[in-house]
């Protein structure tokens, strides 16, 4: 390996380690610059729209947990309320012995 490649590799490793040590939350302008420099796709979580792809957990996107609400999350549904209500109805039906009824049994 040439001295240039060794130096570049060392600098790249140091830069990546510094980014890792700082943790998440790479500013969107930095993510955009990185994406612009690379010829490979970049994927971000709250890294702004300058990356090639976005990652979010489907349970968060669908609003299955109403207690988790980071800045980067946009909910597209409120499944927490829907699931809670459905579970409440199910419990009521089981306790009142209306479920399962004759048509729902073998």
Residue, then its C-alpha position, 0 to 999 in steps of 0.5 A: x500500500x502506498x504512503x498516500x493510501x496508508x495516510x488516507x486510510x488512517x485519516x478516514x479511520x480517525x474521522x469515522x472514530x470521531x463521528x462514532x465517539x460523538x454518537x448519533x445526531x450527525x448534523x444534516x449539512x454534514x450528512x449531505x456533504x458526506x452523501x455528495x462525496x460518496x458514490x455509494x448510497x447513504x442511509x440516515x436516521x434523522x440525518x436530513x433529506x440530503x442522504x439517499x435513504x431514510x430508516x425508521x422503525x415501522x412500529x414508531x412510524x405507525x404510532x404503536x408506542x405513544x411514549x417514544x417521540x424523538x424529534x426525527x419521528x413523524x407518525x403516519x398513524x395512531x395504532x397505539x390507540x387503535x390497538x389499545x381500544x381493540x384489546x380493551x374490547x377483546x378483554x370485555x368480550x372474554x370476561x362477559x363470555x360473549x367471545x367466543x360465541x357459538x358461531x366462533x366455536x367448533 
